[in-house]
Amino acid sequence: LRARHIRPPGFVGPAVLKREGDLSDSFVEDDDNDGEHTGNYLASQSFRYAVTHDPTALKNAREACNALTLLQEVTGTTHFIARAMLPKGTDPLHEVDRKFTEEEAADTRAAEPREKIIEKRWIPSADGKWLWKRDTSSDEVDGHLFGYSTYFDLAADQAEKAKVAKYVNRLVGGIVANGFVLKDIDGKATKWGVWS
């Protein structure tokens, strides 16, 4: 996993082979589930640390925790988390921005009534260093909370526990304050962020 599935600054994602069948050369693609994958990895390294006390497991867990907090910080909001983020100048490969004609939007809504037509999915960060992806889903929230809670219970020191509590409170507090809805930067619910 460390060799093929982690891209800076610590996101876990799918490895894509550059040539079919050749495991010697791959890259980590941006993915809708960067937060979920990274949260699950954070939990795995926290479990590993709890059992082995291996400092490498703790280092890996801290890196994954920091990556999760970046997914929240990059949005410039107190509660919203990005699906994925990339350094500025990196072209997104998964679900890129696109224009919809009125007919395409209508066909999309007819085929999938929950679909949220978003032409600009990738947003530049306020500091200009990143692109981040919106329309975050429920499984992203699950991954963040599973990773954070496992890290809090099994590996974090007191300062890290305070940091985790802050980010969990912001994420969950925002969902609760918005009527059990994960609101995107447009003030509307994300496609899969409705628990009301």
C-alpha positions as CSV (number, residue, x, y, z in Angstrom):
1,L,0.0,0.0,0.0
2,R,2.8,2.5,0.9
3,A,4.6,1.7,-2.4
4,R,1.6,2.1,-4.7
5,H,-1.4,3.8,-3.2
6,I,-0.3,7.0,-1.4
7,R,0.2,10.3,-3.0
8,P,1.5,13.5,-1.2
9,P,0.6,14.8,1.3
10,G,-0.7,11.4,2.5
11,F,-3.9,10.6,0.5
12,V,-4.7,7.0,-0.2
13,G,-6.2,6.1,-3.5
14,P,-6.3,3.6,-6.4
15,A,-3.1,2.8,-8.2
16,V,-3.5,2.8,-11.9
17,L,-1.2,0.8,-14.1
18,K,0.5,2.8,-16.9
19,R,0.7,-0.4,-18.9
20,E,-1.7,-3.3,-18.6
21,G,-0.2,-6.1,-16.5
22,D,3.0,-4.2,-15.7
23,L,3.1,-3.8,-11.9
24,S,6.4,-1.9,-12.0
25,D,4.9,1.4,-13.1
26,S,1.7,3.0,-11.7
27,F,0.3,6.2,-10.4
28,V,-2.2,7.2,-7.7
29,E,-5.3,8.7,-9.3
30,D,-7.4,11.3,-7.6
31,D,-10.6,9.6,-6.5
32,D,-14.1,10.6,-5.2
33,N,-13.2,8.6,-2.1
34,D,-9.8,10.0,-1.1
35,G,-11.2,10.9,2.4
36,E,-12.8,7.5,2.9
37,H,-9.7,5.6,1.7
38,T,-7.4,7.8,3.8
39,G,-9.7,7.5,6.9
40,N,-9.7,3.7,6.6
41,Y,-5.9,3.7,6.3
42,L,-5.7,6.0,9.3
43,A,-7.7,3.4,11.3
44,S,-5.6,0.5,10.1
45,Q,-2.4,2.3,11.2
46,S,-4.0,3.2,14.5
47,F,-4.9,-0.5,15.1
48,R,-1.4,-1.5,14.1
49,Y,0.1,1.0,16.5
50,A,-2.1,-0.1,19.3
51,V,-1.0,-3.7,18.9
52,T,2.7,-3.3,18.0
53,H,3.7,0.2,19.2
54,D,5.7,0.4,16.0
55,P,6.8,4.1,15.5
56,T,6.3,3.7,11.8
57,A,2.6,2.9,12.3
58,L,2.3,6.0,14.4
59,K,4.1,8.1,11.7
60,N,1.8,6.7,9.0
61,A,-1.3,7.4,11.2
62,R,-0.2,11.0,11.8
63,E,0.4,11.6,8.1
64,A,-3.1,10.2,7.2
65,C,-4.7,12.3,10.0
66,N,-3.0,15.4,8.7
67,A,-4.2,14.6,5.2
68,L,-7.8,14.3,6.4
69,T,-7.6,17.7,8.1
70,L,-6.4,19.2,4.9
71,L,-9.5,18.0,3.1
72,Q,-11.5,20.2,5.5
73,E,-9.1,23.2,5.6
74,V,-8.9,23.4,1.8
75,T,-12.6,24.2,1.5
76,G,-12.3,27.4,3.5
77,T,-15.4,26.5,5.5
78,T,-15.8,25.4,9.0
79,H,-17.7,22.2,8.2
80,F,-17.3,21.0,4.6
81,I,-14.8,18.4,3.5
82,A,-13.4,18.0,0.0
83,R,-13.8,14.7,-1.8
84,A,-10.2,15.0,-3.1
85,M,-7.5,17.6,-3.6
86,L,-4.6,18.0,-5.9
87,P,-1.7,20.4,-6.1
88,K,-2.4,23.3,-8.4
89,G,-1.2,22.5,-11.9
90,T,-2.2,18.8,-11.7
91,D,-5.0,17.9,-14.0
92,P,-7.8,15.9,-12.4
93,L,-8.4,12.5,-13.9
94,H,-11.6,11.4,-12.3
95,E,-14.9,13.3,-13.0
96,V,-13.5,16.5,-14.5
97,D,-15.4,19.8,-14.8
98,R,-17.8,19.9,-17.8
99,K,-20.6,21.8,-19.3
100,F,-24.1,20.4,-19.6
101,T,-26.6,21.4,-22.3
102,E,-30.1,21.8,-21.0
103,E,-30.9,18.5,-22.7
104,E,-28.0,16.7,-21.1
105,A,-29.0,18.1,-17.7
106,A,-32.6,16.9,-18.2
107,D,-31.5,13.5,-19.3
108,T,-29.1,13.2,-16.4
109,R,-31.9,14.1,-13.9
110,A,-34.3,11.7,-15.5
111,A,-31.9,8.9,-15.3
112,E,-30.8,9.7,-11.7
113,P,-33.2,12.0,-9.8
114,R,-30.8,12.5,-7.0
115,E,-28.1,13.7,-9.4
116,K,-26.8,17.2,-8.7
117,I,-25.7,18.9,-11.9
118,I,-22.4,20.5,-11.0
119,E,-20.4,21.9,-13.9
120,K,-17.5,23.2,-11.7
121,R,-16.5,20.3,-9.5
122,W,-12.9,21.3,-8.9
123,I,-12.4,24.5,-7.0
124,P,-9.1,26.4,-6.5
125,S,-8.2,26.9,-2.8
126,A,-8.0,30.4,-1.4
127,D,-4.2,30.2,-1.2
128,G,-4.0,29.1,-4.8
129,K,-2.0,26.0,-3.9
130,W,-4.6,23.3,-4.5
131,L,-7.7,22.2,-6.4
132,W,-10.3,20.5,-4.4
133,K,-13.4,18.5,-5.4
134,R,-16.9,19.2,-4.0
135,D,-20.2,17.2,-3.8
136,T,-18.8,15.1,-0.9
137,S,-20.7,12.0,-0.2
138,S,-21.8,10.1,2.9
139,D,-19.1,7.5,2.6
140,E,-16.5,10.3,2.8
141,V,-18.0,11.4,6.1
142,D,-18.0,7.8,7.3
143,G,-14.3,7.4,6.4
144,H,-13.3,10.6,8.1
145,L,-15.2,9.7,11.3
146,F,-14.0,6.1,11.4
147,G,-10.4,7.2,10.9
148,Y,-10.5,10.0,13.4
149,S,-12.3,8.0,16.1
150,T,-9.9,5.1,15.8
151,Y,-6.9,7.3,15.9
152,F,-8.3,9.3,18.8
153,D,-8.9,6.1,20.8
154,L,-5.7,4.1,19.9
155,A,-2.8,6.3,18.8
156,A,-3.2,10.0,19.3
157,D,-1.4,11.9,22.1
158,Q,-3.3,14.6,24.0
159,A,-2.5,17.4,21.5
160,E,-3.6,15.3,18.6
161,K,-6.8,14.3,20.5
162,A,-7.6,18.0,20.8
163,K,-7.0,18.5,17.1
164,V,-9.2,15.5,16.1
165,A,-12.0,16.7,18.4
166,K,-11.9,20.1,16.8
167,Y,-12.2,18.7,13.2
168,V,-14.9,16.1,14.2
169,N,-16.8,18.8,16.0
170,R,-16.7,21.1,12.9
171,L,-17.8,18.3,10.5
172,V,-20.5,16.8,12.6
173,G,-21.5,20.1,14.1
174,G,-22.0,21.5,10.6
175,I,-24.2,18.5,9.6
176,V,-26.3,18.8,12.7
177,A,-26.6,22.7,12.5
178,N,-27.8,22.3,8.8
179,G,-30.6,19.9,9.8
180,F,-28.7,16.7,9.3
181,V,-27.6,17.7,5.8
182,L,-24.0,18.1,4.5
183,K,-24.2,21.4,2.7
184,D,-21.9,22.1,-0.2
185,I,-20.4,25.5,-0.9
186,D,-23.5,26.4,-2.9
187,G,-25.6,26.1,0.3
188,K,-27.4,23.0,-1.0
189,A,-27.1,19.4,0.1
190,T,-24.6,17.2,-1.6
191,K,-26.0,14.3,-3.7
192,W,-25.5,11.8,-0.9
193,G,-25.2,14.1,2.1
194,V,-28.8,14.0,3.4
195,W,-29.6,12.3,6.7
196,S,-32.6,14.4,7.6
